[in-house]
Amino acid sequence: MIVYRYFCGLALVLLSIHSQAQRVVPLQEATTLALQNNAALRLSSDRIALAEAKFRQVKEKALPQVGSSLQVSRLSVLSPFELSMGGPEPAFALHPSSFWATIGVVSASKEIFTGFAEKSAHQSAELLTEATRLDAEKDRKEIEYGVVASYCNIYKIMKSSQILDENMKLLDRKEQEVQNMLREGVLTSNELLKIQLQKSNLELSKVDVANAQKTALFNLATLLGLSEEIAIDTTLALDKQVSGKAMELIEQAQTTRPELRANAVRIKVAENALIQTKSMLYPHVDASAMYVYLNPNKNVIPASHTFLQAVNLGISVKYSISSLYASKGRIQEAKLSVIQAEHGNQVQQEQIKNEVFGLYTASETALEKVHVSRKALAQADRSYQLTDSKFRNGLLLSSDLLEAQSLLLQSQLNLLSSRVDAQLTYYKLQKALGNPIH
């Protein structure tokens, strides 16, 4: 007796430790964890950082180009050289000789008109960064829906397990009743075997459900980036319904879906690419400034004023005449890229319209199924109560009772399935609308 109590106490302690090890993760926390730990989102963040770096490169490329050089050379003058500044005496003269010379140059240049190419390149880089952010937003919503769908699926499995447990208890009571009736000679042993067979079938179903629940919880923990055993909140509300008409929701999706917003951005990028391509048809204007320091001495700072300084300021205009006949193919390609981006956006708009309308219809159908399932459950429960009463009075066999019990079980599972499916359809519609999923 003492040993028995010891093992019972040990079993309770182990069960308590196991239950404490399981972390209950509410739906909102599960979504947050998935967004924090998901590898795909980290990759999206890397894409955003890369796009921002490219945008920074475009801005840096638009800055003036500044350079400097310092050169020390040994020069040999083979013929006299004089530099006159208008006076009677030369300002600078070199006689045939060999000497050291120090030459320093500081220059700055900036293309002040590029045929609008610089402005369009700046806008394109900024728009591509925005498009990358919108793609990341789409990935976030996909992950959010994946967590919600997994969570609802686990909820459905756990509630199914509870329904099976309740029906198992019901069969246990019926088995006891049949055994009593068997001893009284009211029923035969065959009726008892039918109930026991039904119990065995339920046991097999419970094993399948338990395995499915274990696998689903492990997959959810992996999705959330957790290595510990987790459990879900079984008080999940299944009462959210869609509000609004189909056409109103379709119009909403046209403005909120991140894919369509990204498409609009990419159309602008293609238009800017066309502007950049057409820039070769315009003249390009450069402004430059240069300071030159010439010292006929190897010392950078001479002892006396024996060096020459010069400043060069200039504007140059360049125009490629060949662009008039050699750029038509590139311009045509850029125009077709704009048209292709617009057509791709139109195709996706049509797909989203069909998706939203289909999910709206599916949501209405799912709610109707919930209503019908509730009605069917009430009917199945009433049928079971009547069949059970007749069975107790010896008017029906156990096969009739088991059939009524099977219909009751199926009705309970159907109602659970229809409620969960209705909520999943609601969440999927929210994703299709571009709304937050929670």
HELIX and SHEET records of a PDB file:
HELIX    1   1 ILE A    2  ALA A   21  1                                  20    
HELIX    2   2 LEU A   27  ASN A   37  1                                  11    
HELIX    3   3 ALA A   39  LYS A   61  1                                  23    
HELIX    4   4 ALA A  117  ARG A  183  1                                  67    
HELIX    5   5 SER A  189  LEU A  224  1                                  36    
HELIX    6   6 ALA A  246  THR A  256  1                                  11    
HELIX    7   7 PRO A  258  LYS A  278  1                                  21    
HELIX    8   8 SER A  279  LEU A  281  5                                   3    
HELIX    9   9 SER A  323  ALA A  326  1                                   4    
HELIX   10  10 LYS A  328  ARG A  392  1                                  65    
HELIX   11  11 SER A  398  LEU A  433  1                                  36    
SHEET    1   A 2 ARG A  23  VAL A  25  0                                        
SHEET    2   A 2 ILE A 230  ILE A 232  1                                        
SHEET    1   B 4 GLN A  65  VAL A  77  0                                        
SHEET    2   B 4 SER A  97  PHE A 113 -1                                        
SHEET    3   B 4 HIS A 284  ASN A 295 -1                                        
SHEET    4   B 4 LEU A 308  LYS A 318 -1                                        
SHEET    1   C 2 PHE A  81  LEU A  83  0                                        
SHEET    2   C 2 PHE A  92  LEU A  94 -1                                        
END                                                                             
